[in-house]
Amino acid sequence: MKYALKICCVLLSALFLLSLGILPSTATEEAPAYAYADGVFLALTSRGYVVTGVADDALEGGELIIPQEYAGVLVTFIDEEAFVNNDTITRVVIPGSVRTIGRWSFNNCTRLEEVVIEQGVQTIGFGAFVACPVLKKINIPKSVKTIEGHMLGYCPELAQVDVEEGNPRYGVINECLVDLETKTLLYFLTETATIPDDGRVISIGMCAGTAAGGQRMKELTVPASVKTLEDTPFGNMQMLKKVVFEGEIDHVRVYTFQNCTALEEIVFRKRSRLWSFAA
């Protein structure tokens, strides 16, 4: 019964990929349309094999090593929600053949502690590792060009985010994960993180406070160089008591302080014309 459900999931994933324009490739005896290898289910497309799910009882010690290829065809994509709500995986290694880690692919993996992303991966989808309650360590290789929003939110145990030196797009500054191209602060990685005040950050990203550091932060100063707040930038920072804005914010979106239940004081050094947020 369990494997029948897995096969159904594979078929549904194939239909979803068709809707995205990722067409099935011509299957051969060597490279079948659907396969099972190293504990994962695969579907063949015009772009290579897509990982669609996992057989939990095939994992040894909870470690999942995604294969780089099968039958001579590269594994290039992890499907959306491929491992969502998994309660078996403790460590995952994603090979460099994978170009995209799909949206919500590891959402709420309740035992996942470590993510190893090898050089070659280019895109990490929206919410890919959100709500992994015991995730402690993840790396971002220099090949990663795109991190979609909400990648690491609600991972309260996350203590180590390693961005490979030489990544032109992303970096860690003052214990914050920053998009260097758009000058957007993506996450507060520790409770002692500070927003750079030298112009390297001009925007606070969506749900920036939901990573481990933001969840433990009690006070925060927003320097005058910051001009934009995206959706819910400080939302759910439940230990945050005081926020100081040193400058004027040019653009404010909704729900700036949503669910900041301990917030007692907001200080404005300069008056802003656009403060119409919902707390």
C-alpha positions as CSV (number, residue, x, y, z in Angstrom):
1,M,0.0,0.0,0.0
2,K,2.8,2.4,0.9
3,Y,4.6,1.9,-2.4
4,A,1.3,2.2,-4.3
5,L,0.9,5.7,-2.7
6,K,4.5,6.5,-3.7
7,I,3.8,5.6,-7.3
8,C,0.7,7.8,-7.3
9,C,2.8,10.6,-6.0
10,V,5.3,10.1,-8.8
11,L,2.5,10.2,-11.4
12,L,1.0,13.3,-9.9
13,S,4.5,14.9,-9.9
14,A,4.8,14.1,-13.6
15,L,1.5,15.8,-14.3
16,F,2.7,18.9,-12.4
17,L,6.0,19.0,-14.3
18,L,4.0,18.9,-17.6
19,S,2.1,22.0,-16.4
20,L,5.4,23.7,-15.9
21,G,6.5,22.9,-19.4
22,I,9.1,20.3,-18.3
23,L,8.3,17.6,-20.9
24,P,8.9,13.9,-20.4
25,S,11.9,12.6,-22.3
26,T,11.7,9.6,-24.6
27,A,12.3,6.6,-22.2
28,T,14.6,3.8,-23.2
29,E,15.4,0.5,-21.7
30,E,18.5,2.1,-20.1
31,A,16.8,5.2,-19.0
32,P,13.2,4.4,-18.0
33,A,10.5,7.1,-17.6
34,Y,10.2,6.3,-13.9
35,A,12.9,4.9,-11.7
36,Y,13.9,4.2,-8.1
37,A,17.5,4.6,-7.0
38,D,19.3,5.1,-3.7
39,G,16.1,5.5,-1.8
40,V,14.5,8.2,-4.1
41,F,11.9,8.1,-6.8
42,L,12.8,9.7,-10.2
43,A,10.8,10.9,-13.2
44,L,12.5,11.4,-16.6
45,T,12.0,14.8,-18.3
46,S,13.6,16.7,-21.2
47,R,15.9,18.3,-18.6
48,G,17.1,15.1,-17.0
49,Y,15.7,13.1,-14.0
50,V,13.6,14.9,-11.4
51,V,13.5,13.7,-7.8
52,T,9.9,13.3,-6.8
53,G,10.0,11.5,-3.4
54,V,11.7,9.1,-1.0
55,A,11.2,5.7,0.4
56,D,11.8,6.3,4.1
57,D,12.5,2.7,4.9
58,A,15.4,2.7,2.4
59,L,17.5,5.3,4.3
60,E,20.3,4.2,6.6
61,G,20.5,6.2,9.7
62,G,18.4,8.9,8.2
63,E,21.0,10.1,5.6
64,L,19.8,10.8,2.1
65,I,22.4,11.1,-0.6
66,I,20.6,12.1,-3.8
67,P,22.1,10.4,-6.8
68,Q,23.9,12.6,-9.4
69,E,22.7,10.5,-12.3
70,Y,20.8,7.4,-13.2
71,A,21.3,5.2,-16.3
72,G,23.7,7.9,-17.7
73,V,21.1,10.7,-17.3
74,L,21.8,13.5,-14.8
75,V,19.5,14.2,-11.9
76,T,18.8,18.0,-12.3
77,F,15.8,19.0,-10.3
78,I,14.2,18.3,-6.9
79,D,10.4,18.5,-7.3
80,E,8.2,20.9,-5.3
81,E,7.2,19.4,-2.0
82,A,9.3,16.2,-2.8
83,F,10.1,15.6,0.9
84,V,7.5,17.8,2.6
85,N,6.6,16.7,6.2
86,N,9.2,13.9,6.1
87,D,10.1,12.6,9.6
88,T,12.9,10.3,8.7
89,I,15.6,12.3,6.9
90,T,18.3,13.7,9.3
91,R,21.0,14.7,6.7
92,V,20.8,15.3,3.0
93,V,23.5,15.7,0.4
94,I,22.4,17.4,-2.8
95,P,24.8,16.9,-5.8
96,G,26.0,19.5,-8.1
97,S,24.1,18.0,-11.0
98,V,20.9,19.4,-9.4
99,R,20.3,22.8,-10.8
100,T,17.1,23.7,-8.9
101,I,15.9,22.7,-5.4
102,G,12.1,23.1,-5.8
103,R,9.7,25.2,-3.7
104,W,8.8,23.7,-0.3
105,S,10.9,20.6,-1.2
106,F,12.1,20.0,2.4
107,N,9.3,22.0,4.2
108,N,8.7,20.7,7.8
109,C,11.3,17.9,7.7
110,T,11.0,17.4,11.4
111,R,14.3,15.5,11.9
112,L,16.5,17.2,9.3
113,E,19.7,18.5,11.0
114,E,22.2,19.1,8.2
115,V,21.9,20.1,4.5
116,V,25.0,19.8,2.2
117,I,24.6,21.5,-1.1
118,E,27.3,20.8,-3.6
119,Q,28.8,23.2,-6.2
120,G,26.6,23.3,-9.2
121,V,23.2,24.0,-7.6
122,Q,21.9,27.4,-9.0
123,T,18.5,28.0,-7.5
124,I,17.0,27.4,-4.1
125,G,13.2,27.6,-4.3
126,F,10.7,29.5,-2.1
127,G,10.3,27.9,1.3
128,A,12.7,25.0,0.4
129,F,13.9,24.5,4.0
130,V,11.2,26.4,6.0
131,A,10.0,25.1,9.3
132,C,12.7,22.4,9.8
133,P,12.7,22.5,13.7
134,V,16.1,20.8,14.3
135,L,18.0,22.1,11.3
136,K,21.4,23.2,12.5
137,K,23.7,23.6,9.5
138,I,23.4,24.5,5.8
139,N,25.8,25.7,3.2
140,I,25.4,27.9,0.1
141,P,28.0,27.2,-2.6
142,K,29.2,29.9,-4.9
143,S,27.2,28.5,-7.8
144,V,23.9,29.5,-6.2
145,K,22.5,32.5,-8.2
146,T,18.9,32.7,-6.8
147,I,17.5,32.2,-3.4
148,E,13.8,32.6,-3.4
149,G,12.0,34.0,-0.3
150,H,11.4,32.3,3.0
151,M,14.1,29.7,2.5
152,L,15.1,29.3,6.2
153,G,12.2,30.7,8.2
154,Y,11.1,29.0,11.4
155,C,14.3,26.9,11.8
156,P,14.9,27.8,15.5
157,E,18.0,25.6,15.9
158,L,19.9,26.9,12.9
159,A,23.3,27.9,14.0
160,Q,25.5,27.8,11.0
161,V,25.0,29.1,7.4
162,D,28.1,28.9,5.4
163,V,28.3,30.9,2.2
164,E,31.2,29.8,0.0
165,E,33.8,32.5,-0.6
166,G,33.5,33.8,-4.1
167,N,29.7,33.7,-4.4
168,P,29.0,37.0,-6.2
169,R,25.3,37.2,-5.2
170,Y,25.1,36.2,-1.5
171,G,27.2,36.7,1.6
172,V,27.1,37.0,5.4
173,I,27.6,40.5,6.8
174,N,27.4,41.2,10.5
175,E,25.8,37.8,11.0
176,C,23.1,38.5,8.5
177,L,22.5,36.7,5.2
178,V,22.5,39.4,2.5
179,D,21.6,39.5,-1.2
180,L,24.6,41.5,-2.3
181,E,23.1,42.4,-5.7
182,T,19.8,43.9,-4.4
183,K,21.3,44.9,-1.1
184,T,18.5,43.1,0.8
185,L,18.9,41.6,4.2
186,L,17.4,38.1,3.9
187,Y,17.8,36.7,7.5
188,F,19.1,37.6,10.9
189,L,21.3,34.5,11.6
190,T,22.0,35.2,15.2
191,E,20.5,37.2,18.1
192,T,23.6,39.5,18.0
193,A,23.2,40.3,14.3
194,T,23.3,43.9,13.3
195,I,22.1,45.6,10.1
196,P,25.1,47.1,8.2
197,D,24.9,50.9,8.2
198,D,27.4,51.5,5.3
199,G,24.9,51.2,2.4
200,R,25.4,47.4,1.8
201,V,21.8,46.9,3.0
202,I,19.0,49.2,1.8
203,S,16.1,46.8,2.2
204,I,14.9,44.3,4.8
205,G,13.4,41.2,3.1
206,M,10.2,39.3,3.6
207,C,10.1,37.4,6.9
208,A,13.8,38.3,7.7
209,G,13.1,37.9,11.4
210,T,11.8,34.3,11.2
211,A,15.3,32.6,11.1
212,A,16.9,31.5,14.3
213,G,18.6,34.8,15.1
214,G,15.5,36.9,14.7
215,Q,13.5,34.6,16.9
216,R,15.8,35.3,19.8
217,M,16.6,39.0,19.2
218,K,15.4,41.5,21.8
219,E,16.5,44.9,20.4
220,L,17.1,46.1,16.9
221,T,18.4,49.3,15.3
222,V,17.5,50.0,11.7
223,P,20.1,52.4,10.2
224,A,19.3,55.4,8.0
225,S,20.7,53.5,5.0
226,V,17.7,51.2,5.0
227,K,14.9,52.6,2.9
228,T,12.5,49.7,2.2
229,L,10.8,47.1,4.3
230,E,9.3,44.1,2.4
231,D,6.3,42.1,3.6
232,T,6.4,41.1,7.3
233,P,10.1,41.9,7.7
234,F,10.0,41.7,11.5
235,G,7.0,39.4,11.8
236,N,7.0,36.7,14.5
237,M,10.0,38.1,16.3
238,Q,8.4,37.1,19.5
239,M,11.2,38.2,21.9
240,L,11.7,41.6,20.2
241,K,11.1,44.4,22.7
242,K,12.5,47.6,21.1
243,V,13.1,48.8,17.6
244,V,14.9,52.1,16.7
245,F,14.6,53.6,13.2
246,E,17.5,56.0,12.6
247,G,16.2,57.3,9.2
248,E,13.2,57.7,7.1
249,I,11.7,54.7,5.4
250,D,10.6,55.4,1.8
251,H,8.5,52.3,1.3
252,V,6.7,50.2,3.9
253,R,4.6,47.1,3.2
254,V,2.0,45.4,5.3
255,Y,2.3,43.6,8.6
256,T,5.7,45.0,9.6
257,F,5.4,43.8,13.2
258,Q,2.9,41.1,12.9
259,N,2.9,38.8,15.9
260,C,5.7,40.6,17.8
261,T,4.0,39.8,21.0
262,A,6.7,41.2,23.3
263,L,7.2,44.5,21.5
264,E,7.1,47.5,23.9
265,E,8.8,50.4,22.1
266,I,9.3,51.7,18.6
267,V,11.6,54.8,18.3
268,F,11.6,57.0,15.2
269,R,14.6,59.3,14.9
270,K,13.0,60.9,11.9
271,R,9.4,61.1,11.0
272,S,8.3,59.0,8.1
273,R,5.3,59.9,5.9
274,L,4.5,56.3,5.0
275,W,4.0,54.6,8.3
276,S,0.7,52.9,7.6
277,F,1.7,49.4,8.6
278,A,-0.4,46.9,10.5
279,A,1.3,45.7,13.6
